[in-house]
Amino acid sequence: MLKAQGMDGYKGYSISDWLCLTQSESYYNTKATNHDSDGSTCYGIFQVNSYYWCYDGQGHTSNLCQVNCSELLKDDAVAAIKCAKYVVQYHNGMNAWVSWGRHCEGRDLSYFVSGCGV
C-alpha cells in the first residue's frame, strides 16, 4: 500500500522509514485513536493530530490536511497517507512525529523490508 501510494522515496524517506513510523505511532493500527492532554486526538495509522491536521468537530483545528479525522481511520489508509505526505512536506519532515526521532531517525531500518522484495 505505501509503495503504491508513492511513499518510497517521498521527500527522501524510504518504505522502511514509513514502516518504522507507523509501528512506533500505532503499531500499524488504522483504527488507533489517542487523546492528548491539550484536548486534541491523534487518529489512525500515522496518529495525525486533530489540533493541526484534521477536523473532528471537537474544538479548535487548523485542518491543514483538509480532511475529517474519521477518514484517517479507514483500512484503505489513502486519506491517512495523503495527510502524512502533507505533514512531511510542510512540517519539518518526519520530525513532526516525536516517535520518529526516538525510534527511527538515524537507525538501520532495513529489517522492516528484509525479504519483502521492496
N, C-alpha and C positions, 0 to 999 in steps of 0.2 A: 504494500500500500504506500509506504513512504517513498519508495523509488518511483512508483507510477505517478506520484503527485509532485515529482521534481525536487525532492528533498536532498538527494545525494549530490553533494557539492554546492547546495544552495548557500550563498554568501560564505563559502569556504568550509561549511560543515558537512561531514560525511554521514552516511546512514548510521554508523557506529555512534557518532555524537548524538544523533536524534534518539537512538535506542537507549543510550545511557540516560539522557534527559528524561525520557518517558518512564524509564524504570525508576529513577530516583524521585520523580514527581508523583506518579500514580500507580506504579508497578503495572503499567500497561492497561490500566482500567479506564475504559472510555466513559464509564458512569461515575467516576470518582468526584465527590464534592467535599470541600473542606472549608470551614468557616474561619476567617481571620479575626484577630482582636479588634480591628478597625470597623467591623461590621460587614465587610465585603466577603465574598465567597469565591473560591477557586473551583473551576469547572473542567472536567474531562481529563483526557489522557495527558494533556500538557499543563493542566491546572492553571488555566487562564483566569486572571483575576477580574472580577466584576467592577472594581473601582475604576480601572483604566480601560479595559479591553472589550467588555461585552455588557449587554443590558439585561438585567434580571428583575427590573421593576421594584427593587428594594433600595431606594435612595439614590445617592449621587453615583453617576457613572460618566466617564468621558466617551465610552463606547467607541473607541478608536478603531476596532475591527468591524464596526457597523453590523453586529450580529446579536441575536438573542442568545443569552447564555445557554438556554436549553438546547440550542443547535450544536453546542460543543460537547454534548453528552451522547451523541448518536454513534452507533457502532461503525458506520462507514467513515467517520472521522474527517470527512472532506472539509467541513466548516472549521473544525479544530486545526487542521493542517494549514488552511488558508490564513487563519488568525495567527498561528505560531510563526508562519513565514513573515507576516506583517510585523509582529513583535521583534523578530530578529533583524529585520530590515531597518526599523525605525527606532529601536530602543537598545542600543549598545550590544547587539548580537545576543548570544545565549547567556550573557551575563545578566540579562533581565531576570533570569531564574537563579535564585541563591543556590539551589541544589546543584546547578551546573558547576559552579566554582568549587563546591565542597566535594563532589563525587566524580566529576568527569573531566574538567579542564586540565590539560597538560598530562593526562594519563594515557597509557596504551589501552585503547578501547577495541582493538581488533578482535578480541574474543567474542564481541557481540555478533559478528557476522562470520566467524570462522566456520567453514563448511557449508555456508549458505549460497555460495556462488554469486555474491553481490559485489 
